[in-house]
Amino acid sequence: MLSIGHHRRFTANHTWHVNLPGHRLFLKLSPNPEEAIAERAGHEQLRGHYPVPVLRACLRAHRWTLLAYDRFGGEMPGQGLLLDEINYADLTGALTRLDHCLDDLLSHYQQVIAATAVRTRLADTTSKLYGDRASAGGRLDSYYRNGSHLLTFADHASVSAADLATTTLLVDGQPHNVDFERLITVLRCRFDPDRIEWAAITQGDPTDLNLGWTPEQGPVWFDFDTGGRNALAGEFACFLWYQHLHGGWLVPTYNPAAFVDHPAALQHRVLNRPSVQVRRESARVISIDRRHEPSAARRHTISRYVHELVTPTAIALGVDDIVGWLRPWLIMRLLAVYHLGRLTAEDAGLHLAYLTQILDPDTTLDGLFATTAPIGRSS
């Protein structure tokens, strides 16, 4: 019997669950032809390297594209994603299922990256999340040029990107100066399309909403418009910030609709809540005191990712300075996902605090993400 339901809208895209005799389908309707083309191309590049849902049909009508995939996982909400395993581990305190999920995901990443890693121009990699946003007219420009505010206080006083160069940030009592506008220029040069980087075949946007897993079916990768040859530093930076800051706190806070089928993510937001105090000490001094630690399951996930994937991959590729390698990509994920000026003063201050930490030449990856030693594995 035919049944159609479970309609969801994500940005401009619409999705449905469709049941046909012998088939469970996931339908995605996109109004953007370019994004739909990228989705199909990414799926084609990934399917020879990663477990991905089978694409059963692609239909075009004017600017609309309908993609029909096999549907993964069960019918109950809160199942089938890495996100759900993180939530379950935080709820129960048991890491066994999460570790099995991470075993499968990380081992597959290790194999594919080892087989497909090459040195190539950024122009030959997927540019959506980094190069396009750093280029003239991209997100960095639209967010921060033309006097845009980075941080606004309760009394409506504000700090702009231009102001930051002559402002001292006292972060946890330590003074820092950031020439924000120069930083934007440096990032634009750093993501020059002709620059050579290590790249491999990856999904490109590895959030815990885009990584699936069940004990019965194993791992699966979703969402393909950034799939293909991606800069490895960008892949790693995306996963790390999503686990540390975006997935547990920012997305549930500013885009809660993303978790309509995963309500535990909203319930567990409190486990990832940062404690931040932002004060204007004088016209040119701002103090930011912060305490931020993701949930236990997210820390566990970050620890395994750093010590089992990021560090061994960097060593194998001959990268001596891992933070230096990741630094531009980490900064882009801080500045070009959310517009700092549209966040609360506390959340914007937290971003600025992390920015000073990343720019500090003495920062280590373990220090930045609080993974000084791998957390013990469950049996």
C-alpha positions in Angstrom: 0.0 0.0 0.0 1.3 3.5 -0.9 1.7 5.9 2.0 3.3 9.4 2.0 4.0 11.4 5.1 6.6 12.7 7.5 6.9 16.0 5.6 9.9 18.2 6.8 11.3 21.4 5.5 15.0 22.2 5.8 16.0 25.7 4.5 14.3 25.6 1.1 14.3 21.8 0.7 11.3 19.6 1.4 11.5 15.9 2.4 9.0 13.1 2.8 8.9 9.4 3.7 7.2 7.2 1.1 6.3 3.6 1.5 5.7 1.4 -1.5 5.3 -2.4 -1.7 8.8 -3.6 -0.9 10.4 -0.2 -0.8 10.9 2.5 1.9 11.9 5.7 0.2 13.2 9.1 1.3 12.2 11.9 -1.1 14.0 15.2 -1.2 12.6 18.1 -3.3 15.0 20.9 -4.1 14.1 24.3 -5.7 17.8 25.0 -6.5 19.0 23.3 -9.7 22.7 23.9 -8.9 22.4 22.3 -5.5 20.5 19.4 -6.9 23.2 18.9 -9.5 25.9 19.0 -6.7 23.8 16.5 -4.7 23.8 14.0 -7.5 27.5 14.5 -8.3 28.4 14.1 -4.7 26.4 11.0 -4.3 28.0 9.5 -7.5 31.5 10.3 -6.1 30.8 8.9 -2.7 29.0 5.7 -3.6 32.1 3.9 -4.7 33.8 4.6 -1.4 31.2 4.9 1.4 27.9 3.2 2.3 25.2 5.6 1.0 21.5 5.1 0.3 20.7 3.9 -3.2 19.4 6.7 -5.4 16.3 5.2 -7.1 15.1 8.2 -9.2 15.8 11.8 -10.1 13.0 13.8 -11.7 13.2 17.4 -12.9 10.3 19.9 -13.4 11.3 23.5 -14.2 13.6 24.6 -11.3 12.5 21.7 -9.0 14.4 18.5 -8.6 13.0 15.4 -6.8 15.5 12.8 -5.6 14.3 9.5 -4.3 16.6 7.5 -2.1 16.2 4.2 -0.2 15.3 5.1 3.4 17.8 4.2 6.1 17.0 3.2 9.7 13.8 2.6 11.6 10.5 4.5 11.8 10.8 5.7 15.4 12.2 9.2 16.1 15.6 9.5 17.7 17.2 6.5 15.9 19.7 5.9 13.1 22.2 8.8 13.4 25.5 9.4 15.2 23.5 12.1 17.0 21.2 9.6 18.4 24.0 7.4 19.8 25.6 10.5 21.4 22.3 11.4 23.0 21.8 7.8 24.2 25.2 7.7 25.7 24.6 11.0 27.5 21.3 9.8 28.8 22.5 6.4 30.1 26.2 7.1 30.8 26.9 3.9 28.8 29.4 4.3 25.9 29.2 0.7 24.4 26.8 1.5 21.5 28.5 4.8 20.8 31.9 3.1 20.7 30.6 0.5 18.2 29.2 3.3 16.1 32.5 5.2 16.2 34.5 2.0 15.5 32.6 1.6 12.2 32.7 5.2 11.2 36.3 5.9 12.0 37.6 2.7 10.5 35.8 3.4 7.3 37.2 6.9 7.2 40.7 5.6 7.8 40.5 3.2 4.9 39.0 5.7 2.4 41.3 8.6 3.3 44.4 6.3 3.1 43.2 5.1 -0.4 42.2 8.5 -1.8 44.5 11.2 -0.2 46.2 13.3 -2.8 47.9 16.8 -3.0 45.7 18.9 -5.3 44.6 22.5 -5.9 41.7 23.9 -3.8 40.1 24.6 -7.2 39.8 20.9 -7.7 38.0 20.3 -4.3 34.6 21.1 -3.1 34.5 24.8 -2.2 31.1 25.4 -0.7 31.9 25.6 3.0 35.3 27.3 2.8 36.6 28.8 -0.5 33.2 30.2 -1.6 32.7 31.8 1.9 36.2 33.3 2.0 36.1 34.7 -1.5 35.0 38.3 -2.4 31.3 38.6 -1.9 31.1 35.4 0.2 29.9 35.0 3.8 33.0 36.7 5.3 32.2 39.8 3.3 28.5 39.8 3.8 28.8 39.1 7.5 31.7 41.4 8.5 32.4 44.1 6.0 30.8 47.6 5.9 31.0 48.2 9.7 29.0 45.2 10.7 28.8 44.6 14.5 30.6 41.6 16.0 29.2 42.0 19.5 26.4 44.1 21.1 26.1 44.7 24.8 22.9 45.0 26.8 23.1 48.8 26.7 23.2 48.6 22.9 26.9 49.6 22.7 28.6 47.5 20.1 32.0 46.5 18.7 32.5 46.3 15.0 35.1 44.4 13.0 37.1 47.6 12.5 37.0 48.4 16.2 38.5 45.1 17.2 42.0 46.0 15.9 42.3 48.7 18.6 40.5 46.8 21.3 42.1 44.5 23.9 40.2 41.3 24.6 40.9 40.0 28.1 40.1 36.3 27.6 40.1 34.5 31.0 42.3 37.3 32.2 44.9 37.1 29.4 45.1 40.1 26.9 44.7 39.5 23.2 44.5 41.8 20.1 42.9 40.7 16.9 43.0 42.7 13.7 39.8 41.3 12.4 39.8 43.0 9.1 43.3 41.9 8.3 42.4 38.4 9.3 39.6 38.4 6.7 42.1 39.5 4.1 44.5 36.7 5.2 41.8 34.1 5.0 40.8 35.2 1.5 44.4 34.8 0.4 44.8 31.5 2.2 41.8 30.0 0.3 43.2 30.9 -3.1 41.9 28.3 -5.6 45.5 27.6 -6.8 46.8 26.7 -3.3 47.8 23.0 -3.0 46.3 21.0 -0.1 45.9 17.5 1.0 42.5 16.2 -0.1 40.5 13.0 -0.1 37.1 11.6 -1.0 34.8 12.6 1.9 31.3 13.8 2.6 32.5 17.3 3.3 29.9 18.3 6.0 30.3 15.6 8.6 27.8 16.6 11.2 26.2 14.0 13.4 23.0 14.6 11.5 24.8 13.5 8.3 26.4 10.3 9.7 24.1 7.4 10.2 24.5 4.1 12.0 22.5 1.2 13.4 23.8 -2.0 14.9 22.0 -4.0 12.2 22.9 -1.9 9.1 26.2 -0.4 10.2 27.4 3.1 9.0 25.9 5.2 6.3 26.6 8.7 5.0 23.9 11.2 4.0 23.6 14.6 2.3 25.8 14.8 -0.7 26.0 18.3 -2.1 29.5 18.7 -0.5 30.5 15.1 -1.3 33.6 14.4 -3.4 37.2 15.5 -3.1 37.5 17.7 0.0 40.4 19.3 1.7 41.1 17.0 4.7 41.8 19.9 7.0 38.3 21.2 6.2 36.7 17.9 6.8 38.3 17.6 10.2 37.6 21.2 11.3 33.9 20.8 10.4 33.5 17.6 12.5 35.5 19.0 15.5 33.6 22.3 15.8 30.3 20.6 15.2 30.9 18.2 18.1 32.4 20.8 20.4 30.2 23.8 19.8 27.6 23.7 17.0 25.7 20.5 17.4 25.4 20.5 21.2 24.7 24.2 21.7 24.5 26.6 18.7 22.2 24.6 16.4 19.7 23.6 19.1 19.7 27.2 20.3 19.4 29.0 17.0 17.9 26.4 14.7 15.9 24.0 16.9 13.7 22.8 14.0 16.7 20.8 12.8 16.0 18.4 15.6 12.3 17.8 15.2 12.9 14.1 14.8 15.6 14.0 17.4 14.1 15.7 20.5 16.8 14.4 22.9 19.2 16.9 21.2 17.1 19.7 22.5 16.7 18.1 25.9 20.5 17.7 26.2 21.3 21.2 25.1 21.7 22.1 28.8 24.6 19.6 29.0 26.5 21.7 26.5 25.6 25.2 27.8 28.6 27.5 28.0 29.0 29.9 30.9 30.2 33.2 29.5 30.5 36.6 31.0 31.2 39.5 28.6 31.9 43.0 30.1 33.1 46.3 28.7 35.9 47.3 31.1 36.6 50.6 29.2 36.2 52.0 25.7 39.0 49.8 24.4 39.0 46.8 26.8 36.5 43.9 26.8 36.7 41.0 29.2 35.4 37.6 28.3 35.4 34.9 31.0 34.2 31.5 29.8 33.7 28.0 30.9 32.7 25.7 28.2 32.8 21.9 28.1 30.6 19.7 25.8 28.7 16.8 27.2 30.6 13.6 28.2 29.5 11.7 25.1 30.6 14.6 22.8 34.0 14.8 24.6 34.4 11.1 24.1 33.5 11.4 20.4 36.0 14.3 19.9 38.7 12.4 21.7 38.4 9.3 19.6 38.2 11.4 16.4 41.3 13.4 17.3 43.4 10.5 18.4 42.3 7.8 16.0 41.7 9.8 12.8 43.1 13.4 12.8 46.4 12.8 14.4 47.3 9.6 12.7 46.3 11.0 9.3 48.4 14.1 9.8 51.4 12.0 10.8 51.0 9.8 7.8 50.8 12.8 5.5 53.9 14.3 7.0 52.1 17.2 8.7 54.3 18.3 11.6 52.2 21.2 12.9 48.7 19.9 13.2 47.1 23.1 14.6 48.9 25.2 12.0 47.5 22.9 9.3 43.9 23.1 10.7 44.0 26.8 11.8 42.5 28.5 8.8 39.8 25.9 8.5 39.0 26.1 12.2 38.7 29.9 12.0 36.4 29.7 9.0 34.1 27.4 10.9 34.0 29.9 13.8 33.3 32.9 11.6 31.5 31.7 8.5 28.7 29.5 9.9 26.9 32.0 12.2 27.2 35.8 11.9 28.7 36.8 15.2 26.7 40.0 15.3 23.4 38.0 15.3 24.3 35.9 18.3 23.8 36.9 21.9 26.7 38.8 23.4 27.6 35.7 25.4 27.7 33.4 22.3 29.6 36.1 20.3 32.0 36.5 23.1 32.6 32.8 23.2 33.4 32.8 19.5 35.9 35.6 20.0 37.5 33.8 22.9 38.0 30.7 20.8 39.3 32.8 18.0 42.1 34.2 20.2 42.9 30.7 21.4 43.2 29.4 17.8 45.4 32.3 16.8 47.7 31.7 19.7 50.8 29.9 18.3 51.1 27.8 21.5 47.6 26.3 21.3 47.5 22.5 20.8 44.7 20.5 19.4 44.2 18.7 22.7 44.2 22.0 24.6 41.7 23.6 22.2 39.2 20.7 22.4 40.1 19.5 25.9 41.2 16.1 24.8 44.5 15.9 26.8 44.2 12.1 26.8 41.9 9.6 25.1 38.9 8.9 27.3 38.8 5.2 28.3 37.0 2.8 25.9 34.0 0.9 27.1 34.0 -2.9 26.8 
